[in-house]
Amino acid sequence: MRKTKLVGEVVAATGAGDLPLDVLAGALLEAAESNDDTKLVAWALRGAEFFNGGDRSVP
């Protein structure tokens, strides 16, 4: 239950909560199904920067 709450908080904090649900689900599915290590590392680095107070802009 805690993880579900945290995911919701991340969605809200990133501005992703403003996306249509089908778009959000598609983006999450793309990330979950990705075997592209380059993309995964880039996403992880961007996420770490976000959580460390770096760039919080929404493209």
PDBQT receptor file of N, H, CA, C and O in Angstrom, charges set to zero:
ATOM      1  N   MET A   1       0.822  -1.197   0.000  1.00  0.00    +0.000 N 
ATOM      2  CA  MET A   1       0.000   0.000   0.000  1.00  0.00    +0.000 C 
ATOM      3  C   MET A   1       0.867   1.262   0.000  1.00  0.00    +0.000 C 
ATOM      4  O   MET A   1       0.540   2.244  -0.666  1.00  0.00    +0.000 OA
ATOM      5  N   ARG A   2       1.962   1.230   0.744  1.00  0.00    +0.000 N 
ATOM      6  H   ARG A   2       2.227   0.432   1.285  1.00  0.00    +0.000 HD
ATOM      7  CA  ARG A   2       2.847   2.394   0.803  1.00  0.00    +0.000 C 
ATOM      8  C   ARG A   2       3.422   2.706  -0.576  1.00  0.00    +0.000 C 
ATOM      9  O   ARG A   2       3.514   3.872  -0.961  1.00  0.00    +0.000 OA
ATOM     10  N   LYS A   3       3.812   1.661  -1.326  1.00  0.00    +0.000 N 
ATOM     11  H   LYS A   3       3.737   0.714  -1.013  1.00  0.00    +0.000 HD
ATOM     12  CA  LYS A   3       4.381   1.887  -2.652  1.00  0.00    +0.000 C 
ATOM     13  C   LYS A   3       3.342   2.534  -3.572  1.00  0.00    +0.000 C 
ATOM     14  O   LYS A   3       3.674   3.422  -4.357  1.00  0.00    +0.000 OA
ATOM     15  N   THR A   4       2.105   2.097  -3.476  1.00  0.00    +0.000 N 
ATOM     16  H   THR A   4       1.835   1.376  -2.838  1.00  0.00    +0.000 HD
ATOM     17  CA  THR A   4       1.033   2.684  -4.283  1.00  0.00    +0.000 C 
ATOM     18  C   THR A   4       0.890   4.166  -3.977  1.00  0.00    +0.000 C 
ATOM     19  O   THR A   4       0.722   4.976  -4.889  1.00  0.00    +0.000 OA
ATOM     20  N   LYS A   5       0.954   4.523  -2.705  1.00  0.00    +0.000 N 
ATOM     21  H   LYS A   5       1.091   3.865  -1.965  1.00  0.00    +0.000 HD
ATOM     22  CA  LYS A   5       0.852   5.927  -2.303  1.00  0.00    +0.000 C 
ATOM     23  C   LYS A   5       2.036   6.722  -2.851  1.00  0.00    +0.000 C 
ATOM     24  O   LYS A   5       1.867   7.839  -3.338  1.00  0.00    +0.000 OA
ATOM     25  N   LEU A   6       3.236   6.142  -2.769  1.00  0.00    +0.000 N 
ATOM     26  H   LEU A   6       3.374   5.234  -2.374  1.00  0.00    +0.000 HD
ATOM     27  CA  LEU A   6       4.428   6.829  -3.270  1.00  0.00    +0.000 C 
ATOM     28  C   LEU A   6       4.361   7.035  -4.781  1.00  0.00    +0.000 C 
ATOM     29  O   LEU A   6       4.751   8.087  -5.287  1.00  0.00    +0.000 OA
ATOM     30  N   VAL A   7       3.867   6.030  -5.495  1.00  0.00    +0.000 N 
ATOM     31  H   VAL A   7       3.551   5.176  -5.084  1.00  0.00    +0.000 HD
ATOM     32  CA  VAL A   7       3.733   6.170  -6.947  1.00  0.00    +0.000 C 
ATOM     33  C   VAL A   7       2.778   7.321  -7.269  1.00  0.00    +0.000 C 
ATOM     34  O   VAL A   7       3.050   8.128  -8.159  1.00  0.00    +0.000 OA
ATOM     35  N   GLY A   8       1.679   7.394  -6.555  1.00  0.00    +0.000 N 
ATOM     36  H   GLY A   8       1.459   6.739  -5.832  1.00  0.00    +0.000 HD
ATOM     37  CA  GLY A   8       0.738   8.497  -6.752  1.00  0.00    +0.000 C 
ATOM     38  C   GLY A   8       1.375   9.846  -6.479  1.00  0.00    +0.000 C 
ATOM     39  O   GLY A   8       1.125  10.812  -7.200  1.00  0.00    +0.000 OA
ATOM     40  N   GLU A   9       2.193   9.917  -5.443  1.00  0.00    +0.000 N 
ATOM     41  H   GLU A   9       2.396   9.132  -4.857  1.00  0.00    +0.000 HD
ATOM     42  CA  GLU A   9       2.878  11.167  -5.112  1.00  0.00    +0.000 C 
ATOM     43  C   GLU A   9       3.876  11.556  -6.200  1.00  0.00    +0.000 C 
ATOM     44  O   GLU A   9       4.009  12.734  -6.530  1.00  0.00    +0.000 OA
ATOM     45  N   VAL A  10       4.577  10.566  -6.759  1.00  0.00    +0.000 N 
ATOM     46  H   VAL A  10       4.468   9.608  -6.491  1.00  0.00    +0.000 HD
ATOM     47  CA  VAL A  10       5.526  10.838  -7.842  1.00  0.00    +0.000 C 
ATOM     48  C   VAL A  10       4.779  11.326  -9.078  1.00  0.00    +0.000 C 
ATOM     49  O   VAL A  10       5.206  12.278  -9.731  1.00  0.00    +0.000 OA
ATOM     50  N   VAL A  11       3.669  10.677  -9.397  1.00  0.00    +0.000 N 
ATOM     51  H   VAL A  11       3.322   9.903  -8.867  1.00  0.00    +0.000 HD
ATOM     52  CA  VAL A  11       2.860  11.098 -10.547  1.00  0.00    +0.000 C 
ATOM     53  C   VAL A  11       2.436  12.555 -10.370  1.00  0.00    +0.000 C 
ATOM     54  O   VAL A  11       2.543  13.347 -11.306  1.00  0.00    +0.000 OA
ATOM     55  N   ALA A  12       1.966  12.906  -9.203  1.00  0.00    +0.000 N 
ATOM     56  H   ALA A  12       1.879  12.263  -8.443  1.00  0.00    +0.000 HD
ATOM     57  CA  ALA A  12       1.529  14.281  -8.945  1.00  0.00    +0.000 C 
ATOM     58  C   ALA A  12       2.706  15.256  -8.988  1.00  0.00    +0.000 C 
ATOM     59  O   ALA A  12       2.606  16.319  -9.600  1.00  0.00    +0.000 OA
ATOM     60  N   ALA A  13       3.813  14.906  -8.347  1.00  0.00    +0.000 N 
ATOM     61  H   ALA A  13       3.895  14.043  -7.849  1.00  0.00    +0.000 HD
ATOM     62  CA  ALA A  13       4.963  15.812  -8.258  1.00  0.00    +0.000 C 
ATOM     63  C   ALA A  13       5.604  16.082  -9.615  1.00  0.00    +0.000 C 
ATOM     64  O   ALA A  13       6.141  17.165  -9.844  1.00  0.00    +0.000 OA
ATOM     65  N   THR A  14       5.551  15.108 -10.509  1.00  0.00    +0.000 N 
ATOM     66  H   THR A  14       5.114  14.228 -10.323  1.00  0.00    +0.000 HD
ATOM     67  CA  THR A  14       6.164  15.282 -11.826  1.00  0.00    +0.000 C 
ATOM     68  C   THR A  14       5.254  15.990 -12.811  1.00  0.00    +0.000 C 
ATOM     69  O   THR A  14       5.684  16.366 -13.901  1.00  0.00    +0.000 OA
ATOM     70  N   GLY A  15       4.004  16.173 -12.433  1.00  0.00    +0.000 N 
ATOM     71  H   GLY A  15       3.654  15.867 -11.548  1.00  0.00    +0.000 HD
ATOM     72  CA  GLY A  15       3.047  16.772 -13.352  1.00  0.00    +0.000 C 
ATOM     73  C   GLY A  15       2.381  15.749 -14.257  1.00  0.00    +0.000 C 
ATOM     74  O   GLY A  15       1.540  16.101 -15.084  1.00  0.00    +0.000 OA
ATOM     75  N   ALA A  16       2.758  14.479 -14.103  1.00  0.00    +0.000 N 
ATOM     76  H   ALA A  16       3.441  14.194 -13.431  1.00  0.00    +0.000 HD
ATOM     77  CA  ALA A  16       2.196  13.424 -14.948  1.00  0.00    +0.000 C 
ATOM     78  C   ALA A  16       0.720  13.184 -14.656  1.00  0.00    +0.000 C 
ATOM     79  O   ALA A  16       0.015  12.580 -15.464  1.00  0.00    +0.000 OA
ATOM     80  N   GLY A  17       0.256  13.653 -13.513  1.00  0.00    +0.000 N 
ATOM     81  H   GLY A  17       0.829  14.144 -12.857  1.00  0.00    +0.000 HD
ATOM     82  CA  GLY A  17      -1.152  13.505 -13.183  1.00  0.00    +0.000 C 
ATOM     83  C   GLY A  17      -2.065  14.301 -14.104  1.00  0.00    +0.000 C 
ATOM     84  O   GLY A  17      -3.273  14.070 -14.145  1.00  0.00    +0.000 OA
ATOM     85  N   ASP A  18      -1.479  15.240 -14.844  1.00  0.00    +0.000 N 
ATOM     86  H   ASP A  18      -0.497  15.427 -14.811  1.00  0.00    +0.000 HD
ATOM     87  CA  ASP A  18      -2.253  16.032 -15.800  1.00  0.00    +0.000 C 
ATOM     88  C   ASP A  18      -2.408  15.327 -17.146  1.00  0.00    +0.000 C 
ATOM     89  O   ASP A  18      -3.184  15.764 -17.996  1.00  0.00    +0.000 OA
ATOM     90  N   LEU A  19      -1.667  14.237 -17.335  1.00  0.00    +0.000 N 
ATOM     91  H   LEU A  19      -1.036  13.882 -16.644  1.00  0.00    +0.000 HD
ATOM     92  CA  LEU A  19      -1.761  13.488 -18.588  1.00  0.00    +0.000 C 
ATOM     93  C   LEU A  19      -3.042  12.667 -18.621  1.00  0.00    +0.000 C 
ATOM     94  O   LEU A  19      -3.541  12.246 -17.577  1.00  0.00    +0.000 OA
ATOM     95  N   PRO A  20      -3.577  12.437 -19.820  1.00  0.00    +0.000 N 
ATOM     96  CA  PRO A  20      -4.691  11.488 -19.906  1.00  0.00    +0.000 C 
ATOM     97  C   PRO A  20      -4.218  10.118 -19.402  1.00  0.00    +0.000 C 
ATOM     98  O   PRO A  20      -3.063   9.749 -19.614  1.00  0.00    +0.000 OA
ATOM     99  N   LEU A  21      -5.087   9.377 -18.750  1.00  0.00    +0.000 N 
ATOM    100  H   LEU A  21      -6.026   9.676 -18.579  1.00  0.00    +0.000 HD
ATOM    101  CA  LEU A  21      -4.684   8.102 -18.149  1.00  0.00    +0.000 C 
ATOM    102  C   LEU A  21      -4.127   7.115 -19.162  1.00  0.00    +0.000 C 
ATOM    103  O   LEU A  21      -3.218   6.352 -18.835  1.00  0.00    +0.000 OA
ATOM    104  N   ASP A  22      -4.654   7.110 -20.393  1.00  0.00    +0.000 N 
ATOM    105  H   ASP A  22      -5.393   7.729 -20.659  1.00  0.00    +0.000 HD
ATOM    106  CA  ASP A  22      -4.123   6.178 -21.383  1.00  0.00    +0.000 C 
ATOM    107  C   ASP A  22      -2.690   6.535 -21.768  1.00  0.00    +0.000 C 
ATOM    108  O   ASP A  22      -1.884   5.645 -22.038  1.00  0.00    +0.000 OA
ATOM    109  N   VAL A  23      -2.368   7.818 -21.797  1.00  0.00    +0.000 N 
ATOM    110  H   VAL A  23      -3.023   8.541 -21.578  1.00  0.00    +0.000 HD
ATOM    111  CA  VAL A  23      -1.007   8.254 -22.102  1.00  0.00    +0.000 C 
ATOM    112  C   VAL A  23      -0.073   7.870 -20.956  1.00  0.00    +0.000 C 
ATOM    113  O   VAL A  23       1.018   7.349 -21.191  1.00  0.00    +0.000 OA
ATOM    114  N   LEU A  24      -0.491   8.124 -19.734  1.00  0.00    +0.000 N 
ATOM    115  H   LEU A  24      -1.377   8.547 -19.544  1.00  0.00    +0.000 HD
ATOM    116  CA  LEU A  24       0.317   7.762 -18.569  1.00  0.00    +0.000 C 
ATOM    117  C   LEU A  24       0.552   6.259 -18.524  1.00  0.00    +0.000 C 
ATOM    118  O   LEU A  24       1.678   5.812 -18.303  1.00  0.00    +0.000 OA
ATOM    119  N   ALA A  25      -0.498   5.481 -18.732  1.00  0.00    +0.000 N 
ATOM    120  H   ALA A  25      -1.412   5.844 -18.912  1.00  0.00    +0.000 HD
ATOM    121  CA  ALA A  25      -0.363   4.019 -18.728  1.00  0.00    +0.000 C 
ATOM    122  C   ALA A  25       0.580   3.564 -19.836  1.00  0.00    +0.000 C 
ATOM    123  O   ALA A  25       1.409   2.680 -19.619  1.00  0.00    +0.000 OA
ATOM    124  N   GLY A  26       0.464   4.156 -21.013  1.00  0.00    +0.000 N 
ATOM    125  H   GLY A  26      -0.209   4.874 -21.190  1.00  0.00    +0.000 HD
ATOM    126  CA  GLY A  26       1.346   3.784 -22.120  1.00  0.00    +0.000 C 
ATOM    127  C   GLY A  26       2.805   4.080 -21.816  1.00  0.00    +0.000 C 
ATOM    128  O   GLY A  26       3.682   3.272 -22.122  1.00  0.00    +0.000 OA
ATOM    129  N   ALA A  27       3.066   5.229 -21.218  1.00  0.00    +0.000 N 
ATOM    130  H   ALA A  27       2.354   5.885 -20.970  1.00  0.00    +0.000 HD
ATOM    131  CA  ALA A  27       4.442   5.587 -20.864  1.00  0.00    +0.000 C 
ATOM    132  C   ALA A  27       5.006   4.634 -19.813  1.00  0.00    +0.000 C 
ATOM    133  O   ALA A  27       6.157   4.207 -19.907  1.00  0.00    +0.000 OA
ATOM    134  N   LEU A  28       4.194   4.304 -18.821  1.00  0.00    +0.000 N 
ATOM    135  H   LEU A  28       3.259   4.651 -18.745  1.00  0.00    +0.000 HD
ATOM    136  CA  LEU A  28       4.641   3.375 -17.782  1.00  0.00    +0.000 C 
ATOM    137  C   LEU A  28       4.876   1.981 -18.354  1.00  0.00    +0.000 C 
ATOM    138  O   LEU A  28       5.844   1.315 -17.985  1.00  0.00    +0.000 OA
ATOM    139  N   LEU A  29       3.999   1.535 -19.249  1.00  0.00    +0.000 N 
ATOM    140  H   LEU A  29       3.212   2.075 -19.548  1.00  0.00    +0.000 HD
ATOM    141  CA  LEU A  29       4.185   0.232 -19.889  1.00  0.00    +0.000 C 
ATOM    142  C   LEU A  29       5.463   0.212 -20.718  1.00  0.00    +0.000 C 
ATOM    143  O   LEU A  29       6.203  -0.771 -20.704  1.00  0.00    +0.000 OA
ATOM    144  N   GLU A  30       5.717   1.295 -21.437  1.00  0.00    +0.000 N 
ATOM    145  H   GLU A  30       5.116   2.094 -21.449  1.00  0.00    +0.000 HD
ATOM    146  CA  GLU A  30       6.943   1.397 -22.236  1.00  0.00    +0.000 C 
ATOM    147  C   GLU A  30       8.173   1.243 -21.339  1.00  0.00    +0.000 C 
ATOM    148  O   GLU A  30       9.100   0.507 -21.678  1.00  0.00    +0.000 OA
ATOM    149  N   ALA A  31       8.182   1.923 -20.212  1.00  0.00    +0.000 N 
ATOM    150  H   ALA A  31       7.429   2.521 -19.936  1.00  0.00    +0.000 HD
ATOM    151  CA  ALA A  31       9.312   1.832 -19.284  1.00  0.00    +0.000 C 
ATOM    152  C   ALA A  31       9.419   0.433 -18.683  1.00  0.00    +0.000 C 
ATOM    153  O   ALA A  31      10.515  -0.120 -18.588  1.00  0.00    +0.000 OA
ATOM    154  N   ALA A  32       8.295  -0.136 -18.281  1.00  0.00    +0.000 N 
ATOM    155  H   ALA A  32       7.405   0.314 -18.358  1.00  0.00    +0.000 HD
ATOM    156  CA  ALA A  32       8.304  -1.453 -17.643  1.00  0.00    +0.000 C 
ATOM    157  C   ALA A  32       8.747  -2.556 -18.596  1.00  0.00    +0.000 C 
ATOM    158  O   ALA A  32       9.364  -3.533 -18.173  1.00  0.00    +0.000 OA
ATOM    159  N   GLU A  33       8.437  -2.404 -19.871  1.00  0.00    +0.000 N 
ATOM    160  H   GLU A  33       7.936  -1.610 -20.215  1.00  0.00    +0.000 HD
ATOM    161  CA  GLU A  33       8.753  -3.439 -20.855  1.00  0.00    +0.000 C 
ATOM    162  C   GLU A  33      10.090  -3.217 -21.546  1.00  0.00    +0.000 C 
ATOM    163  O   GLU A  33      10.528  -4.068 -22.321  1.00  0.00    +0.000 OA
ATOM    164  N   SER A  34      10.746  -2.096 -21.283  1.00  0.00    +0.000 N 
ATOM    165  H   SER A  34      10.391  -1.405 -20.654  1.00  0.00    +0.000 HD
ATOM    166  CA  SER A  34      11.971  -1.750 -21.990  1.00  0.00    +0.000 C 
ATOM    167  C   SER A  34      13.130  -2.663 -21.597  1.00  0.00    +0.000 C 
ATOM    168  O   SER A  34      13.357  -2.950 -20.421  1.00  0.00    +0.000 OA
ATOM    169  N   ASN A  35      13.850  -3.104 -22.620  1.00  0.00    +0.000 N 
ATOM    170  H   ASN A  35      13.666  -2.871 -23.575  1.00  0.00    +0.000 HD
ATOM    171  CA  ASN A  35      15.090  -3.852 -22.417  1.00  0.00    +0.000 C 
ATOM    172  C   ASN A  35      16.287  -3.018 -22.864  1.00  0.00    +0.000 C 
ATOM    173  O   ASN A  35      17.407  -3.521 -22.951  1.00  0.00    +0.000 OA
ATOM    174  N   ASP A  36      16.041  -1.748 -23.144  1.00  0.00    +0.000 N 
ATOM    175  H   ASP A  36      15.131  -1.339 -23.073  1.00  0.00    +0.000 HD
ATOM    176  CA  ASP A  36      17.076  -0.845 -23.627  1.00  0.00    +0.000 C 
ATOM    177  C   ASP A  36      17.797  -0.231 -22.429  1.00  0.00    +0.000 C 
ATOM    178  O   ASP A  36      17.301   0.701 -21.796  1.00  0.00    +0.000 OA
ATOM    179  N   ASP A  37      18.974  -0.775 -22.134  1.00  0.00    +0.000 N 
ATOM    180  H   ASP A  37      19.376  -1.532 -22.649  1.00  0.00    +0.000 HD
ATOM    181  CA  ASP A  37      19.725  -0.308 -20.966  1.00  0.00    +0.000 C 
ATOM    182  C   ASP A  37      20.053   1.179 -21.041  1.00  0.00    +0.000 C 
ATOM    183  O   ASP A  37      20.093   1.855 -20.013  1.00  0.00    +0.000 OA
ATOM    184  N   THR A  38      20.285   1.691 -22.235  1.00  0.00    +0.000 N 
ATOM    185  H   THR A  38      20.252   1.142 -23.071  1.00  0.00    +0.000 HD
ATOM    186  CA  THR A  38      20.598   3.109 -22.386  1.00  0.00    +0.000 C 
ATOM    187  C   THR A  38      19.424   3.966 -21.932  1.00  0.00    +0.000 C 
ATOM    188  O   THR A  38      19.608   4.947 -21.211  1.00  0.00    +0.000 OA
ATOM    189  N   LYS A  39      18.214   3.597 -22.356  1.00  0.00    +0.000 N 
ATOM    190  H   LYS A  39      18.064   2.800 -22.941  1.00  0.00    +0.000 HD
ATOM    191  CA  LYS A  39      17.019   4.335 -21.934  1.00  0.00    +0.000 C 
ATOM    192  C   LYS A  39      16.807   4.212 -20.432  1.00  0.00    +0.000 C 
ATOM    193  O   LYS A  39      16.518   5.199 -19.755  1.00  0.00    +0.000 OA
ATOM    194  N   LEU A  40      16.954   2.990 -19.912  1.00  0.00    +0.000 N 
ATOM    195  H   LEU A  40      17.189   2.188 -20.461  1.00  0.00    +0.000 HD
ATOM    196  CA  LEU A  40      16.721   2.773 -18.481  1.00  0.00    +0.000 C 
ATOM    197  C   LEU A  40      17.682   3.596 -17.632  1.00  0.00    +0.000 C 
ATOM    198  O   LEU A  40      17.279   4.193 -16.634  1.00  0.00    +0.000 OA
ATOM    199  N   VAL A  41      18.945   3.626 -18.025  1.00  0.00    +0.000 N 
ATOM    200  H   VAL A  41      19.272   3.141 -18.836  1.00  0.00    +0.000 HD
ATOM    201  CA  VAL A  41      19.940   4.408 -17.283  1.00  0.00    +0.000 C 
ATOM    202  C   VAL A  41      19.619   5.896 -17.387  1.00  0.00    +0.000 C 
ATOM    203  O   VAL A  41      19.696   6.615 -16.391  1.00  0.00    +0.000 OA
ATOM    204  N   ALA A  42      19.262   6.363 -18.575  1.00  0.00    +0.000 N 
ATOM    205  H   ALA A  42      19.199   5.779 -19.384  1.00  0.00    +0.000 HD
ATOM    206  CA  ALA A  42      18.922   7.782 -18.744  1.00  0.00    +0.000 C 
ATOM    207  C   ALA A  42      17.717   8.151 -17.891  1.00  0.00    +0.000 C 
ATOM    208  O   ALA A  42      17.707   9.204 -17.255  1.00  0.00    +0.000 OA
ATOM    209  N   TRP A  43      16.700   7.292 -17.871  1.00  0.00    +0.000 N 
ATOM    210  H   TRP A  43      16.708   6.435 -18.388  1.00  0.00    +0.000 HD
ATOM    211  CA  TRP A  43      15.513   7.553 -17.052  1.00  0.00    +0.000 C 
ATOM    212  C   TRP A  43      15.875   7.553 -15.573  1.00  0.00    +0.000 C 
ATOM    213  O   TRP A  43      15.396   8.393 -14.811  1.00  0.00    +0.000 OA
ATOM    214  N   ALA A  44      16.727   6.603 -15.166  1.00  0.00    +0.000 N 
ATOM    215  H   ALA A  44      17.116   5.921 -15.784  1.00  0.00    +0.000 HD
ATOM    216  CA  ALA A  44      17.130   6.525 -13.759  1.00  0.00    +0.000 C 
ATOM    217  C   ALA A  44      17.907   7.775 -13.342  1.00  0.00    +0.000 C 
ATOM    218  O   ALA A  44      17.696   8.304 -12.251  1.00  0.00    +0.000 OA
ATOM    219  N   LEU A  45      18.795   8.239 -14.203  1.00  0.00    +0.000 N 
ATOM    220  H   LEU A  45      18.966   7.809 -15.090  1.00  0.00    +0.000 HD
ATOM    221  CA  LEU A  45      19.571   9.444 -13.887  1.00  0.00    +0.000 C 
ATOM    222  C   LEU A  45      18.667  10.670 -13.796  1.00  0.00    +0.000 C 
ATOM    223  O   LEU A  45      18.830  11.505 -12.906  1.00  0.00    +0.000 OA
ATOM    224  N   ARG A  46      17.721  10.773 -14.715  1.00  0.00    +0.000 N 
ATOM    225  H   ARG A  46      17.588  10.095 -15.437  1.00  0.00    +0.000 HD
ATOM    226  CA  ARG A  46      16.793  11.913 -14.669  1.00  0.00    +0.000 C 
ATOM    227  C   ARG A  46      15.928  11.846 -13.417  1.00  0.00    +0.000 C 
ATOM    228  O   ARG A  46      15.656  12.870 -12.790  1.00  0.00    +0.000 OA
ATOM    229  N   GLY A  47      15.498  10.643 -13.055  1.00  0.00    +0.000 N 
ATOM    230  H   GLY A  47      15.720   9.812 -13.565  1.00  0.00    +0.000 HD
ATOM    231  CA  GLY A  47      14.704  10.472 -11.841  1.00  0.00    +0.000 C 
ATOM    232  C   GLY A  47      15.493  10.829 -10.594  1.00  0.00    +0.000 C 
ATOM    233  O   GLY A  47      14.977  11.490  -9.693  1.00  0.00    +0.000 OA
ATOM    234  N   ALA A  48      16.749  10.390 -10.544  1.00  0.00    +0.000 N 
ATOM    235  H   ALA A  48      17.168   9.854 -11.276  1.00  0.00    +0.000 HD
ATOM    236  CA  ALA A  48      17.592  10.708  -9.391  1.00  0.00    +0.000 C 
ATOM    237  C   ALA A  48      17.791  12.216  -9.275  1.00  0.00    +0.000 C 
ATOM    238  O   ALA A  48      17.761  12.772  -8.177  1.00  0.00    +0.000 OA
ATOM    239  N   GLU A  49      17.994  12.873 -10.416  1.00  0.00    +0.000 N 
ATOM    240  H   GLU A  49      18.018  12.421 -11.308  1.00  0.00    +0.000 HD
ATOM    241  CA  GLU A  49      18.154  14.334 -10.409  1.00  0.00    +0.000 C 
ATOM    242  C   GLU A  49      16.878  15.001  -9.890  1.00  0.00    +0.000 C 
ATOM    243  O   GLU A  49      16.943  15.959  -9.120  1.00  0.00    +0.000 OA
ATOM    244  N   PHE A  50      15.735  14.499 -10.309  1.00  0.00    +0.000 N 
ATOM    245  H   PHE A  50      15.682  13.721 -10.934  1.00  0.00    +0.000 HD
ATOM    246  CA  PHE A  50      14.451  15.033  -9.851  1.00  0.00    +0.000 C 
ATOM    247  C   PHE A  50      14.333  14.906  -8.336  1.00  0.00    +0.000 C 
ATOM    248  O   PHE A  50      13.983  15.869  -7.653  1.00  0.00    +0.000 OA
ATOM    249  N   PHE A  51      14.626  13.719  -7.814  1.00  0.00    +0.000 N 
ATOM    250  H   PHE A  51      14.910  12.937  -8.369  1.00  0.00    +0.000 HD
ATOM    251  CA  PHE A  51      14.487  13.484  -6.380  1.00  0.00    +0.000 C 
ATOM    252  C   PHE A  51      15.519  14.239  -5.556  1.00  0.00    +0.000 C 
ATOM    253  O   PHE A  51      15.301  14.504  -4.374  1.00  0.00    +0.000 OA
ATOM    254  N   ASN A  52      16.634  14.581  -6.170  1.00  0.00    +0.000 N 
ATOM    255  H   ASN A  52      16.811  14.365  -7.130  1.00  0.00    +0.000 HD
ATOM    256  CA  ASN A  52      17.673  15.333  -5.465  1.00  0.00    +0.000 C 
ATOM    257  C   ASN A  52      17.499  16.837  -5.617  1.00  0.00    +0.000 C 
ATOM    258  O   ASN A  52      18.408  17.605  -5.301  1.00  0.00    +0.000 OA
ATOM    259  N   GLY A  53      16.331  17.260  -6.102  1.00  0.00    +0.000 N 
ATOM    260  H   GLY A  53      15.593  16.636  -6.358  1.00  0.00    +0.000 HD
ATOM    261  CA  GLY A  53      16.039  18.686  -6.187  1.00  0.00    +0.000 C 
ATOM    262  C   GLY A  53      16.562  19.358  -7.430  1.00  0.00    +0.000 C 
ATOM    263  O   GLY A  53      16.621  20.585  -7.499  1.00  0.00    +0.000 OA
ATOM    264  N   GLY A  54      16.946  18.560  -8.421  1.00  0.00    +0.000 N 
ATOM    265  H   GLY A  54      16.898  17.563  -8.364  1.00  0.00    +0.000 HD
ATOM    266  CA  GLY A  54      17.440  19.138  -9.673  1.00  0.00    +0.000 C 
ATOM    267  C   GLY A  54      16.298  19.612 -10.539  1.00  0.00    +0.000 C 
ATOM    268  O   GLY A  54      15.321  20.180 -10.051  1.00  0.00    +0.000 OA
ATOM    269  N   ASP A  55      16.429  19.374 -11.818  1.00  0.00    +0.000 N 
ATOM    270  H   ASP A  55      17.223  18.913 -12.215  1.00  0.00    +0.000 HD
ATOM    271  CA  ASP A  55      15.448  19.840 -12.806  1.00  0.00    +0.000 C 
ATOM    272  C   ASP A  55      14.094  19.200 -12.560  1.00  0.00    +0.000 C 
ATOM    273  O   ASP A  55      13.939  17.985 -12.686  1.00  0.00    +0.000 OA
ATOM    274  N   ARG A  56      13.119  20.019 -12.209  1.00  0.00    +0.000 N 
ATOM    275  H   ARG A  56      13.245  21.006 -12.107  1.00  0.00    +0.000 HD
ATOM    276  CA  ARG A  56      11.756  19.528 -11.987  1.00  0.00    +0.000 C 
ATOM    277  C   ARG A  56      10.820  20.025 -13.077  1.00  0.00    +0.000 C 
ATOM    278  O   ARG A  56       9.598  19.999 -12.932  1.00  0.00    +0.000 OA
ATOM    279  N   SER A  57      11.425  20.482 -14.181  1.00  0.00    +0.000 N 
ATOM    280  H   SER A  57      12.418  20.503 -14.299  1.00  0.00    +0.000 HD
ATOM    281  CA  SER A  57      10.580  20.975 -15.264  1.00  0.00    +0.000 C 
ATOM    282  C   SER A  57       9.960  19.808 -16.005  1.00  0.00    +0.000 C 
ATOM    283  O   SER A  57      10.533  18.722 -16.099  1.00  0.00    +0.000 OA
ATOM    284  N   VAL A  58       8.790  20.063 -16.520  1.00  0.00    +0.000 N 
ATOM    285  H   VAL A  58       8.325  20.945 -16.443  1.00  0.00    +0.000 HD
ATOM    286  CA  VAL A  58       8.097  19.067 -17.325  1.00  0.00    +0.000 C 
ATOM    287  C   VAL A  58       8.274  19.482 -18.767  1.00  0.00    +0.000 C 
ATOM    288  O   VAL A  58       7.906  20.593 -19.147  1.00  0.00    +0.000 OA
ATOM    289  N   PRO A  59       8.849  18.576 -19.594  1.00  0.00    +0.000 N 
ATOM    290  CA  PRO A  59       9.116  18.958 -20.988  1.00  0.00    +0.000 C 
ATOM    291  C   PRO A  59       7.848  19.278 -21.749  1.00  0.00    +0.000 C 
ATOM    292  O   PRO A  59       7.905  19.615 -22.931  1.00  0.00    +0.000 OA
TER     293      PRO A  59
